[in-house]
């Protein structure tokens, strides 16, 4: 184990400092300063190597957290990255973007701040990339089988890498002009610079994975044609249909879905010329939705030069500490201050938007909001509490309702669950034989760590379908979306 007395001698939680707000909002670089190796090893030494490491239960990937904490404390980073890669294809993504449910389940968190698991993880992979330890792992032999992976987000990339290493010839199809899905166009660079994505894609190309950007399955190639061309298909298109807010004034200019805004910003940061770009420069911005996507919009608006940023959440402000009904080792809902929240703006809770108000030119000028009331389990605006908030740009960041259904239904006769997700059985196979689904398209909107875990599991299922057996790991079983097919 790591330092046997580490958790007794070091009771504080240390993380790298974030760059000063006035500095970091002037660029799109990641917000954290370089970390100190001595601090990292000291924090890794707080890991107790518990008899039952509940961090494993908190991590959908089953990361071998006590093992690589111990190796980090000993300074054996080469061995640490081998143990980390044994369960996680892309620790450089999860180490930056995952909300770390493993830390909520950390046994030390019962009476002390949890081990800085996420920081140890990202430090291991960054060290490995800097030393050239992340090398291609091409298969020893080819099976002669072909697989199409549709979607190049974390689930699709994980499935593709696993299937390529199993010896199959894999092509990843992406309708955008660049590979990466939401990693490319949904995540701002201040959370993850795209050089990390590019480094991993180079490794995958050298292993033999083929990438086909700018090809939309269902339009450029039909789903039926894809099934004919390949021995198996993995759907990893994500949950891309945004949840709308159909209230008066929704059609006013200046009211946009969050992802419209973030995609255009990411394209501009990448150097693309974006005609009529949605920008916050010189505007009063209101972001509706208090989740990660909303926070991404807040940070982006600050960097674009917004006059003001207001974030509205319909529910109660979460508590500062773990609530009693979410005891350890559950992942609690607590008040979170992300880097974007530090940079300015106002956060308002119990705010129900009832109307978008416009000017004579058909542009949004304000939001009418009311205090949220809870009636028979529903959240409704409380009459008589209405007020107006000035707004030149409104961004709706209320989550997503599922994948785009029409092409899959029309061309494959694909079945969907009552939640709007692609239906699948216990082996990730859909109602179309030989077609599998992983990530948000089958699970619903979720965390990046779940997407990678499902991509690995769907790859194992597809490999078993093709070869009759598999040696690929399968870290997670499908969620309840599998039930309807099994019982049908």
C-alpha positions, 0 to 999 in steps of 0.5 A, a space after each residue: 500500500 501507499 504510506 501506511 501513516 499517510 492518511 494520519 499525517 496528511 489530513 488536508 486535500 491539496 490540488 493544483 492552483 487555478 490560474 488567476 481569473 483576470 489572466 485565464 479569462 483572456 485565453 482558452 487554455 486550461 485553468 490549472 497551473 502545473 502541479 507539484 510532484 511532491 504534493 501529488 505523491 503526498 496526496 497519493 500517499 493518503 490512500 489507505 489501500 482499504 480492505 474493501 476499496 469502495 472507490 472501485 464501486 464508485 468508478 464505472 470503469 473499475 479503475 484500480 485506484 489503490 494500485 496506481 495511488 501506491 505506484 504514484 507515491 513510490 514514484 513508479 509512474 511507468 507502472 502506474 500508467 500500465 495499471 491505469 490503462 488496464 481499465 481506462 482507455 482515455 484517462 486524459 479525458 476522465 482526469 479532466 472531465 469526469 466529476 469523480 464519483 470515485 472520490 465520493 466513494 473514497 473510504 477516507 471521505 467518511 471523516 476526512 477530505 477524500 483522496 485526490 484520485 482525479 488529480 492523481 489520474 490525470 498526472 499519471 497520464 500527462 507524465 506518460 505522454 510527456 515521456 513517450 510511454 503512450 505507444 500504439 498497441 496494434 493487434 498481433 493478427 487480424 481476424 478478417 472481420 469488419 466493424 463500423 462505429 458510428 459516433 466518435 465521442 468517448 463511447 465510440 472511441 473506446 469501442 473502436 480502440 478495443 475492437 481494433 486491438 482485438 484484431 478487427 478492421 474498424 472504421 469510425 464514422 463522424 458526421 462533423 468535419 473532425 473526429 471527437 464528438 462532444 470531446 471536440 465541439 462540446 467541451 471548451 478548451 479551458 476544460 480540456 485543450 484539444 491537443 490531448 484529443 489529438 494525441 490519442 487519435 494519433 495513437 489510434 490511427 497508428 494502431 489501425 483504426 480508420 476515421 471517416 469524418 464528414 459522413 452522416 450515417 442515415 443520409 450519406 450512407 444508409 443504415 441498411 447499407 452500413 449493415 451490409 458493408 460491415 460484419 457488426 455495427 456499434 451505435 455511439 451517437 450520443 444523446 443529442 436532442 436538447 430539452 426545449 423550453 416551449 414558452 411564449 417568446 421561444 422563437 425570438 432571435 437570441 434564444 439558442 440551445 447551449 450546444 449551438 453556442 458551444 459548437 460555434 465557439 469551439 470551432 472559432 477557437 480551433 481557427 475556423 471562420 464561423 459566419 454569424 457566430 453566436 457570441 456573448 461579446 457586449 451582451 447580457 447573457 442568461 444561462 438556463 440550467 445549472 449543470 455542466 453544460 451551463 457552466 461551460 456556457 458561463 465560462 465561454 461567455 466570460 471569455 467572449 466579453 459578456 457584460 453580465 452572466 446570470 445562471 438560472 436553476 429551477 430547483 433548490 440550491 444544493 447543500 454545501 455538505 453531503 445530505 443525510 439521505 445520500 450517505 457515503 458511499 453514494 454520490 451526493 448532490 452538493 453545491 459545486 463551484 466550478 472554475 467558470 463560477 469563480 469567474 463572475 456572474 450570478 447564480 439564481 436558484 428556484 427560478 422558473 422562466 415563464 416568458 421570453 420578452 422581445 423588442 420590435 425587431 424580434 430580438 430577445 430583451 429580457 426573461 420573465 421569471 418567477 419563484 419556483 413552487 412545489 405543487 404535488 411533486 411538480 415545479 411550477 411558477 409561483 404567481 405574483 413573484 414575477 420579475 424581469 431579467 435583462 437578456 440579449 442572449 439566452 442559452 438553454 442548457 437543460 439537458 438532452 432527451 435522447 438520440 435522434 430517432 428518425 433515421 434509425 426507426 425508418 431505416 432499421 426499424 430500431 426499437 426505443 425505450 419509453 425514455 427515448 433511448 435505443 433499446 438493447 438487451 443484456 449484451 448491448 445488442 439492439 433490435 437489429 441483429 449485429 447492431 450494438 449501442 453504447 453510451 448516451 444513445 442507449 443509456 441516456 445522458 450520463 457521465 464520460 466515465 460511463 460512456 467509456 465503460 459502455 464503449 468497452 463493454 459493447 466492444 466485448 459484446 460485438 467481439 463475442 458476436 463476431 468470434 464466438 468468444 472474447 477476451 475483452 473486458 466488460 466493465 458494466 452491464 446495460 441499464 434498465 433499457 435492456 429489460 424490455 428486449 429481454 422480456 419481449 
